[in-house]
């Protein structure tokens, strides 16, 4: 019923006189309102009274009353007497009225919570607006900029299903003109002072009085993750807000499940990787195998990664900034070391499968170690030298709350270039090496004679390929496919496979140990039969 009444109200609105609208704004109020002289043109004091009235309605009125008050205030601002420019500030409202003296050539407006100025940037500006020449405003057209914050007591702005960033709305209009379909777009830039999570995206939208809700028609959002401001490029004038839209593919329940999977998988990997180290130390034959020495370096890198990832959130919740810096730095280093040793696994595989002959390299393991452990150390050192503030508290990507933080890289671009950039190169190289491995296995399989044990050979080939895939870290590449309709399923696969990477490497060690024992037993039996 209330919605129906609101439709009737908006249908009647064009037929209501301007005097009636203004009287509705000021009548029935306290002494401030009784001093207002209802006459035209509207004075500054009358406009400030209407701004106070609108602020009271925002805090205490119903949705229909709020919509009517804001609509009325916009018309009052347009009808206010102004010569040149006028700045207004009342409670939560700040407004600028600008009347061009001659041909309009465009306008820049800067505003914070208490001030608004044309052309001149302000300290701590919250919003800046660029109005194009195409508006065509003249000496008889007042350009109106109005910005206000929705009361925190009312959680939803205009009952929007989504959060409006900072509860802030920006209104733009030109007296006597209905502006729409502009070729030169209006640009509204808003500074971000609160975190935007990876599972959210901001959307520039306007409140549509015809449909009674927010819409993004005619507006384009210019923003990327890590950017400290957002620009809304729109082709019309009205009230604008930044809506924070959650990713519909990732629910809060999914985020919690993924977090539990990651913690459990990393814990299992850490435990089994320690056992793999013990197996390597206690087995003489494994220690003599060069390939196993390469594998064990990857194992150590994964142990460091899990050791600094699992307690990270608890350290971030503490008050020690020094400990958080250490944790962030070591987490970054161990992650880069893991990527480096996965790439070296691919290089070692290349020597074994492609070069085959003449693969002797002097001080081979030492040179690999200099790359595997040295390159990550150089990257981290450069980041620290440039600015140690790049390491510290940062929101956890999979968290549903900005209050949940971890100790890691705080700068978005540093994180992308030093981790995602390196990972993309490693994945590309190792995918090629994996393709070479598959080709070699198929060639060997094709040359075999088919017999009763063919199924066993196929199983062994599959096990070999699965082990190679684990050592090369091919599953890390799933992160580049975590978008669109498959994002949830891909993220589940990514968290399960990569958190258990250490466990899979442990299984590889066990299989290698069994293979070594089987070979030793077979060799001893052949020796005994030869002697006999």
PAVO-956638 format. One record per atom (N, C-alpha, C): x, y, z. Coordinates in steps of 0.02 Angstrom, whole numbers, plus 50000, padded with zeros to 5 digits. Atoms other than C-alpha are relative to their C-alpha. Layout:
XYZ/...
//
This chain:
500414994050000/500005000050000/500435006350000/499554994349996/501415011950046/500355001149934/499674999550065/502305008149881/499525003249949/500494997350047/500685012149787/499915007550011/500064992949985/500515028849876/500605003949973/499404996650024/502295033249831/499975001049924/500074999350072/501925030049647/499525005849983/500484994650011/500415041749657/500345006750013/499654993749982/501515054949741/500465002349943/499544998150053/502825054449604/499645001849935/500394998250059/501485055149470/499735007150006/500284993449988/500735070749550/500545005450005/499474995349986/502425078949582/500075005649949/499914994650049/502575088449416/499445005250002/500574995450000/500865096349446/499965004150064/500004996249937/501255102749621/500415006349990/499644993750011/501775120949623/500645000250041/499364999449966/503515125849675/499905003050070/500154997049934/502775136449817/499794994650049/500255005249955/501885121349889/500564995550024/499445004349981/503465110949886/500425003350055/499584996649952/504445124149979/499645000850067/500384999449938/503045127150105/499994993350038/499985006549968/503015108450138/500664999050037/499345000749970/504865109850177/500055003850066/499884995849943/504685123750305/499435000450051/500564999249953/502935123550382/500004994750054/500085004849946/502595115250547/500644998550037/499365001349967/504405116450608/500105004850059/499864995949941/505235125150756/500125007249980/499924992850011/505705143450773/500435001649940/499584998950059/507035141550638/499575000749938/500425000150060/505675137950512/499535006049998/500484994550001/504485151650567/500315006649979/499644994050023/505825164550528/500065000249923/499915000350072/505865158750347/499445003749964/500494996350039/504985170450228/499904996549934/500135003850061/504155160450091/499905004749942/500024995450057/504585171449945/500554998249951/499525001650052/505585170749785/500345006449976/499575005949996/507005170849748/500154998050072/499905002849933/507465159749896/500675002550027/499394997549968/508735166850018/500434994450027/499545004949971/510245158050092/499724997250065/500275002449936/509415157150264/499444995149991/500565004650014/507865149050192/500264993249976/499725006350025/508925136250101/500324996050057/499705003449944/509905132250259/499474997050046/500555002949962/508255129850351/499744993649969/500245006050034/507705117550219/500504994350005/499485005149991/509375108350234/499954996950070/500105002649932/509105106850422/499394995550005/500615003950000/507345100650394/500124993149968/499855006350035/507965087450270/500434995450042/499585004049956/509295081750393/499584996750055/500445002949949/507945079250527/499584994349971/500415005250032/506865069350405/500424993749987/499575005750012/508355058350360/500064995750062/499895003649937/508555053550543/499364997050028/500615002149966/506725051650593/499434998049953/500575001050044/505625050650438/499994993149968/500085006250037/504965036050337/500365000749933/499674999850065/505655031550166/499675005049954/500354995450044/504305041250074/500125007250021/499864993249975/504575056550184/500715002149983/499304998550017/506445055450155/500085001549926/499964998950072/506255054149967/499715006849982/500334993650015/505075068949964/500425005950024/499594994649973/506215079550074/500625001249957/499404999350042/507755076049966/499825003049933/500234997350064/506785079649806/499865007550007/500164993049987/506155095949881/500625004250010/499374996449987/507885101149943/500365001549934/499664999050064/508585098849768/499695005949962/500344994550034/507275110749697/500125006650036/499854994049962/507565123249837/500705002649985/499314998150016/509435123149802/500035003249930/500004997250067/509085126349618/499695007049998/500344993649999/507955141049663/500315005250046/499674995349953/509145149249787/500355005549961/499684994350032/509745166649742/500754999650010/499285000749997/511585166049699/500325004349946/499604996150048/512845177549615/500694996849998/499365003450005/514325167849553/499984993250033/499995006349963/514585154149684/499775001050071/500215000049929/513855149849854/500154993250029/499865006249965/514485136649976/499564999550061/500455001149943/513285129250104/500224993850038/499845005849957/513635117650251/499544999950060/500465000849944/512305111550373/500014992750021/499995006749971/512565096150484/500334995049952/499715005150044/512785081550363/500005002049927/500054997850069/512485091850205/500545005149983/499574994950027/513745101450101/499805001049928/500264998650067/513225110349942/500385005949968/499714994550039/513915121649805/499495002049947/500424997350052/512835132849697/500435004449955/499574996550047/513665139649541/499585002449941/500374997250057/512905151449412/500515003149952/499504997350048/513985154349256/499835007249980/500094993150022/514235172449205/499905000549925/500065000050073/514365168249021/499964992849975/500025006850028/514585152748912/500354995050046/499725005049954/514875137249018/500544996049964/499435003550030/516575129348985/500234994050041/499835005749958/516535115249111/500155002350071/499914998249929/516745114649300/500294994050038/499735005049954/517785105249428/499805001850071/500234998949932/517125103249605/500364995250047/499675004149950/518045096849759/499645000950067/500394999649938/517195092549923/500264995150052/499925004749943/517505085050095/499375000650043/500615000249959/516295083250240/499765006950021/500194993449975/516285101850283/500115005649949/499854994850049/516885111350128/499894997549930/500055001650071/516595112149942/500225006249962/499734994450039/517505123049815/500024998349926/499905001150072/517555125249626/500735000849982/499334999750031/519195121949535/500594998550048/499435000649954/520315122049691/499954993750042/500025006249959/520725104749768/500055001650074/500004999249927/520415103249955/500434994750032/499665005149961/521435094450086/499474994950023/500465005449979/520635077550129/499355000049959/500595000250043/519465078749980/499704993049999/500355006450003/518165064849984/499754998649929/500315000750066/517385068149814/500255005649955/499874994950051/517885077249656/499564998649940/500475000650056/516735080649507/500255004149942/499844996450061/517115085449328/499375000449956/500604998950041/515635093049234/500225002449931/499784998350068/515835094149044/499665006349972/500284994250034/515505109048930/499304998649973/500635001950032/514045099348855/499395001450043/500584998349957/512945103649005/499635006049974/500324994250032/512625120148917/499675004750049/500294995449951/512235129749077/500175007149983/499904992950014/512035148549059/499875004250061/500114995449943/511775163949168/499344998950036/500655001249969/509985158449202/499944992950029/500015006949975/510455140649256/500484999250058/499585001249942/511095136949430/500224992650001/499735006949994/512235121649439/500034998250074/500065002049930/511915112249601/500414993650013/499655005949974/513125100349689/499804999350073/500205001349930/512505092349851/500264993250021/499755006449974/513335078949956/499804999250072/500185001349930/512745070850117/500114992650016/499935006949976/512955055150221/499354997650030/500615003149973/511505043750259/500114998350074/499915001349928/511215041850447/500184992750013/499805006849983/512075026550522/499454996350037/500565003349966/510485023250622/499554996449950/500365003450054/509695018550455/500514996449958/499465003950030/510775004550389/499974999949924/500065000650073/510095003750212/499815006649969/500144993850035/510175019050098/499444998749949/500595000950043/508475020550013/499784992749998/500175007149994/508195002450072/500334995849946/499635003750050/509504996449948/500204993150029/499795006649976/509884977649960/500764999550011/499275000149994/511754981949950/500245006050040/499704994549962/512874992750057/500225005649953/499764994150036/513195010449994/500635002450034/499354998549970/515025014750021/499975006550040/499954994249955/515265026650169/499335003450011/500674997149993/513375029650168/499955006849966/499934993450031/513785044150051/499645000449933/500354998850063/512705051249911/500205006849972/499834993850035/513135064649783/499455001749951/500534997850045/511775074649696/500235005549954/499824995050049/511995084849537/499385001749959/500564997850042/510725095249441/500155006949972/499954993450030/510545110649332/499305002949997/500664996849998/509105122649359/499725000949930/500354999050063/507845122249217/500224995349945/499765004650051/508725107949126/499944992850024/499995007249987/508475089149119/500584997149960/499395002250032/510205082249083/500034992449995/499935007250011/510355064849005/500294998949931/499735001850066/511195055948860/500595004049978/499424996050018/512785066148868/500524995949962/499435003250034/514195062048747/500645000950040/499454998649953/515465070448862/499754998150070/500275002749937/515235060849023/500215004150061/499864996949935/515165067649200/500424995050039/499565004449961/516585060349306/499985001950073/500034999149927/516335058349493/500514995350030/499475004049969/517875052349588/499935000350075/500065000449928/517715046349767/500604996350029/499435003149967/519175042349882/499774994450046/500155005649956/519175025649974/500415000650064/499664999949935/519595026150159/499884993550038/500145006549969/518915008850201/500174994549950/499785005550043/519434991950134/499434997249958/500465003650045/518584983749986/500284993049993/499755006849999/518734964950000/500044997049930/499925003350064/519264953449860/499354996849976/500635003250018/517544945449865/499455005249987/500484994750013/516704962349832/500245004249941/499814995250052/516674975049693/499545006150007/500424994049998/516074993249695/499655001149934/500394998750061/514744998449570/499705007050004/500284993250002/514305016349521/499264999549979/500715000350015/512415018049527/499655006450022/500404994149981/511085031549540/499324997750025/500665001849975/509435031749630/499485002349949/500504998750051/508035030549502/499335001150034/500644998449968/506485039549566/499414996649964/500545003250036/505445030949432/499914992750021/500055007149982/505855013049480/500084998850075/499985000549927/506105016749665/500604996050025/499405003549977/507835008649674/500625002549962/499374998150033/509665010149621/500064996549933/499885002750067/510195007349441/500685002349976/499354998150028/511855007549347/499945002149927/500094997950070/511095012549179/500315006849989/499684993750018/512125026049098/500635001650039/499404998949959/513565024249222/500514994449987/499455004750008/515255015849198/500465000650060/499575000149941/516345010649346/500724998949979/499285000650014/518225013549331/500364998750066/499675001949937/519115004049470/500314993149992/499695006649996/520324989649497/500204998950072/499835001749931/520774980449658/500675003250020/499404996649975/522034990049761/500005007449987/500044992850015/521555006949689/499675003650058/500254996349941/521235020149823/499435004749983/500584995950018/519875029149726/499624996749944/500435002750053/518455025349608/499715005749961/500284994850043/517825035549461/499364997449967/500645001650031/516015035049405/499925004749940/500094996250061/515775040649225/499284999149976/500725000550013/513935044549194/499795005149947/500244995650054/512925052549054/499385003950020/500594996349977/511565060749161/500125002650071/499954997049933/511275070349324/499444997450045/500485002149950/510415064049481/500404998850064/499635001849939/510935056749652/500384993449988/499575005750012/512405044649642/500284997250065/499675003449944/513145031949763/500424994249975/499575005850017/514465018149763/499734994050037/500275006049969/513615001549796/500544994650003/499525005449991/514704987449865/499644993549986/500355006050024/514154971949771/500414993850018/499635006249986/514664954949844/500004995549939/499965005050054/515244941449724/499474994750012/500535004949988/513694930649702/500224992849998/499775006950006/514754915349666/500304997350065/499675002149939/515604915149837/499585002250060/500414998449942/514444914449986/500434999950063/499644999949936/514944917150166/500154992950023/499905007049980/514724898450197/500584996949960/499445002550041/515894894350051/500675002550026/499384997149975/517204906150121/500234996450064/499825003549938/517144897650291/500254993049986/499795006950017/517264880250214/500695000149968/499354999650033/518724885450104/500565001550050/499514998549948/519624892650255/500174993850040/499885006249962/519404876350353/500394994949958/499645004750043/519974865950204/500745001949995/499314997750006/521534876550185/500414998650063/499645001049937/522004875750369/500134992550013/499915007249989/521714856850381/500514997149950/499545002550051/522614853350216/500725002150013/499324997649986/524124864050263/500294996550062/499775003549939/524224855750435/500224992949983/499825006850021/524224838350356/500655000249960/499404999450041/525534843950230/500625001350043/499434998449957/526664851250364/500244993850038/499835006149962/526604835150466/500344994949956/499725005150044/526944823750318/500665002249968/499364997650028/528324834850248/500574999150049/499495001349948/529264833550413/500204992649999/499855007250005/529124814550398/500434998649938/499615000950062/529784815750218/500735002050011/499324997949984/531304825150284/500364994550039/499705005349959/531614811450413/500164993949957/499875005650045/531454798050278/500625001249957/499434998350041/532714807050171/500654999650040/499404999949958/533964809150314/500224992950018/499845006849975/533844790950370/500124995049944/499915004850056/533934782950196/500615002049960/499374998450034/535674782250120/499915000649925/500095000050072/535094778449943/499655006349976/500354993850018/533894793249939/500475006050002/499524994449993/535294804749997/500505000349944/499525000250056/536374799149851/499685001949933/500364998550062/535024802849722/499965007649991/500004992850014/535244820249643/499295002649995/500704997850007/533394821349597/499675000850068/500284999649934/532924817849778/500255006250038/499734994049968/534064832049834/499645006349975/500394994550027/533114843749718/499315000150033/500675000549969/531454837349788/500025002450072/499994998449929/532024839749967/500045007650011/499994992749995/532364858249936/499295002849992/500704998050007/530564860149876/499624998450064/500325001949936/530014850950034/500155005150054/499824995149950/530974863150143/499645006749989/500354993850017/530204878050051/499264999550021/500705001049981/528454870850079/499924999950076/500035000049926/528824867850264/500025007250026/499954992949980/529344886150282/499355003749985/500624996850020/527784891650189/499434998450048/500545002049955/526604881650299/500125002550072/499844997649933/527524886550459/499835007450009/500134992949995/527284904950420/499295001949979/500694998650018/525524903550350/499514998150055/500495002449951/524624893450484/499925004650060/500104995649942/524974904950634/499945007449982/499974993050021/524924920850530/499435004250027/500584996149978/523174926350575/500025001450075/499934999049928/523514923950761/500515005450015/499494994849991/525084934650748/499725006849982/500304993750021/524104948050654/499535002850053/500464997849948/522844948550796/500365002950060/499614997449944/524244952550919/500195007249989/499844992950002/524974969550953/500725001349979/499294999150016/526794966550902/500095001449925/499894998250071/527164975950740/500644996949974/499375003050021/528944969050737/499914992749981/500135007050015/528334951050743/499604999349937/500415000250060/527044954750609/500435001449938/499544998550056/528404962250497/500414993849983/499615006150011/529474946550520/499564994749966/500445005250027/527974935250483/499825001649927/500174998150068/527484945050327/500594999049953/499405000750041/529264945350261/500174992749986/499835007150009/529574926750291/499464996349960/500535003250040/527874921950218/500115001549926/499864998150070/528284931450059/500604996249974/499385003450021/530034923950052/499874992649988/500115007250008/529454906050078/499544998549941/500435001050058/528084908049947/500405000649935/499584999250060/529334914549819/500504994249993/499555005850002/530554900549867/499654993849974/500395005650024/529184887849837/499915000449924/500074999150072/528854895049664/500674998749964/499345000850031/530724895449626/500194992649994/499815007150002/531004877149672/499534995949956/500435003450048/529474871849572/500265001149930/499714998650066/530264880449422/500644995949989/499395004050005/531924871649459/499854992649991/500235006950012/530984855149466/499884999149925/500125000350072/530434858949288/500645000149960/499354999750034/532214863349236/500364993350006/499675006549989/532884847249313/499674994649957/500365004850042/531534837349222/500205000949927/499784998650068/532064845849060/500684996749985/499355003250009/533854839849084/499944992449995/500075007349999/533284822049120/499664997349937/500405002750055/532034820248978/500225002449931/499844997150066/532664831848839/500744999349985/499285000550010/534544832848861/500254992850001/499845007149990/534744814848924/500754998950006/499285000949999/536584814148877/500365006650014/499584994149986/537944826048932/499645005150043/500374995549956/536924833349074/500415001650062/499604998549941/538364834549195/500135007550006/499894992949986/538464851949273/500425000450064/499564999449942/539864856349391/499655003950055/500334997149942/539224860349566/499265001649986/500694999350024/537464857649500/499535002250056/500454998549945/536544857749668/500145006950031/499834993549973/537494872949729/499715005649956/500264995050046/537004882749574/499235000450004/500735000049992/535184877249591/499805003550065/500164997049935/535194882449774/500085007649998/499904992750005/535884899649731/499405003349966/500594997350034/534404902149614/499384999150044/500615001649963/533074893449720/499925003950065/500034996349937/533514902349883/500235007249993/499714993350008/534464917549819/499545005049966/500444995450036/533224925049695/499435002550044/500514997449954/531794925749823/500285004950051/499684995549952/532994933649948/500135006949969/499874993650034/533464947049820/499355003949991/500644996650010/531634951049781/499755003050065/500234997649935/531164952549964/500435005850025/499544994749978/532704963150001/499865006549963/500154994050039/532284975349860/499365003250025/500644997449974/530494977049925/500115003650066/499874997049934/531124980550102/500395006549993/499594994050009/532414993150041/499575005849972/500434994850028/531105002649939/499555002850054/500444997749946/529865003550083/499794994050042/500185005649956/529704991850231/499265000050018/500724999749986/527904997850249/499604995749951/500345004650045/527504986350104/499824993450035/500165005949960/527474972650237/499645002150063/500374998449940/526204972950377/499314997049999/500685002549996/524374970350417/499625001549936/500404999150060/523254967750267/499394995450005/500605004149996/521464960950248/500114993149969/499965006850026/521344942150224/499514999449941/500415000150061/520694939250047/499354996150007/500605004349996/519484925350091/499575001650061/500384998349940/518844933750248/499375003849981/500624996350011/517094940750260/499995006550038/499984993949960/517644954950373/500665003449990/499384996250008/518894968850349/500405000150064/499645000149936/519354966850533/500474994050005/499575005950000/520134949850496/500595001349954/499414998250037/521914952950442/500554994850008/499405004249995/523534943650408/500615004449990/499374996450011/525354949050403/500274997949932/499785001650068/525824949950221/500165006549963/499854994150040/526114962250078/499405004750001/500544995249995/525074978050101/499855003549933/500084996450063/525334985449927/499774995249945/500305004350050/524254978049790/500474998649941/499585000850059/525484981049648/500634996050015/499425004049979/526974974049743/499804992650004/500245006949994/525944958549780/499894996849931/500145002850066/525404956349599/500644998749961/499395000750040/527124959049521/500464994750028/499515004549971/528144948849644/499734993050012/500285006749989/526944934249670/499624997549939/500395002250058/525644933049531/500425000149936/499574999750059/526924938549401/500484994149996/499545005649998/528214925649455/499644993449991/500385006250005/526894912049473/499784998749928/500215000950070/526264915049295/500574997449957/499425002450039/528024912649225/500174992850018/499855006949977/528324896949331/499494995149971/500525004550025/526654889349280/500074998949924/499925000750073/526954892949095/500584995349983/499435004350013/528674884849099/499874992850019/500125006949976/528124869749201/499454996449962/500515003250043/526584866649094/500334997249937/499625002450059/527764865248945/500394993750018/499615005849978/528874853249043/499554994050013/500475005549988/527364843049094/499774997049934/500195002550066/526844841848912/500554995749970/499445004150023/528594835448869/500004993250035/500025006249961/528424822449008/499464995449974/500565004050026/526734816548944/500194997049933/499805002450066/527454815048769/500494994150006/499525005349991/528914804448830/499674993650026/500355005849973/527754793048929/499604996549946/500395002950055/526634790648776/500454996249951/499525003450046/528154786248668/500224993450030/499805006249967/528744773448795/499444995050002/500585004449997/527004766448814/499854996949931/500155002450068/526814764848624/500504994549979/499495004850020/528444754948607/499974993550040/500055006149960/527964742348741/499574994849965/500425005450025/527244725448698/499424999150047/500605000849959/525464723248757/499974992950027/500045006549969/525274709148880/499555000250061/500435000449941/524464704049042/500145005650050/499824994949952/525384717349140/499915007149973/500084993550031/524874731649026/499625004950046/500404995849954/523574738149152/500445002650056/499544997749947/524914738849287/500465005449976/499554994950028/526044748849173/499635006649992/500404994050007/524644761149137/499915003550067/500074997249933/524364763449324/500645003450023/499354997149982/526214766549348/500115006649963/499934993850039/526194779449208/499585005750030/500444994949970/524724788549287/500295002550066/499694998049937/525584788449456/500615004449989/499414995950016/527174795349378/499795007049980/500234993550022/526234809449292/499705004150057/500294996549943/525274813649450/500555002650046/499444997849958/526904814449547/500375005949968/499674994550035/527714825449415/499585006450004/500444994349995/526194836949416/500045003350069/499954997349932/526344838749605/500665003750010/499344996949992/528204842549600/500065006549961/499984994050041/527974855349462/499515005450023/500494995049976/526534863849554/499525002349948/500464998250055/525404863449401/499335002650028/500664998149973/523864865149513/499975007250025/500004992949982/524414882549567/499715004249944/500274996350057/523894888149393/499255000650001/500734999449996/522064885549440/499785006950022/500184993349975/522104902849521/499845004649941/500134995750057/522104910549346/499344998449966/500665001850028/520434902049307/499445001150051/500504999049947/519534907549466/499605006349987/500444994450017/518284919249384/499394997249964/500615002050036/516554918649307/499604994850038/500455004949968/515284904849341/500364994250034/499635005749972/516644892049384/500425001950060/499544997649948/517464902549520/499974995750063/500065003749938/516764892549667/500324993149994/499725006750009/517204875349599/500755000249991/499274999350010/518934881249544/500355001550066/499704998349936/519284888749715/500024994050047/500005006149959/518784872449800/500574995449978/499455004150026/519974862849686/500685002950019/499374996749985/521344875649713/500204999050073/499855000649928/521214875149904/500164992850019/499895007149983/521104856049913/500684997649974/499395002750031/522524852049792/500635003550025/499394996549982/523744865649843/500144999750075/499875000849928/523504864250031/500274993150015/499765006949991/523844845550013/500614998449957/499425001250043/525344847749897/500564996550039/499495003249959/526524843050039/499844992750013/500205007049989/525524827150073/500134995849938/499885003650062/525614822149890/500754998749988/499275000950007/527504824849889/500244994750049/499835005349952/527614813850045/499844993249969/500185006350032/526704800049949/500514998449945/499495001050050/527964802449808/500644997350031/499415002449965/529374799949933/499924992850021/500135006949978/528574784150000/500054995249941/499975004150060/528354777249824/500724999149976/499295000350021/530174781549782/500394995450047/499665004349951/530754772749941/499844992749987/500205006950016/529754757149898/500334997649936/499685001750063/530434757549722/500744998450009/499295001249986/532214758649789/500104993350034/499955006449965/531924743949906/499864994249953/500175005350048/531114733649767/500594998849952/499435000650045/532584737249651/500594996650035/499455003049962/533834732549788/499874992550010/500185007049989/532904716249824/500094996049935/499965003450065/532804711949639/500734999049980/499295000450018/534654715649614/500364994650041/499675005049957/535174704849763/499794992949980/500225006750021/534104690249702/500334997949935/499665001650064/534864691549528/500734998250013/499305001349983/536594691849606/500084992950028/499985006849971/536224676049707/499914994749947/500125005050052/535554666949555/500614999449953/499405000150042/537104671749454/500564996150034/499485003549962/538264665549591/499874992550003/500155007149997/537344649149605/500094996849932/
//
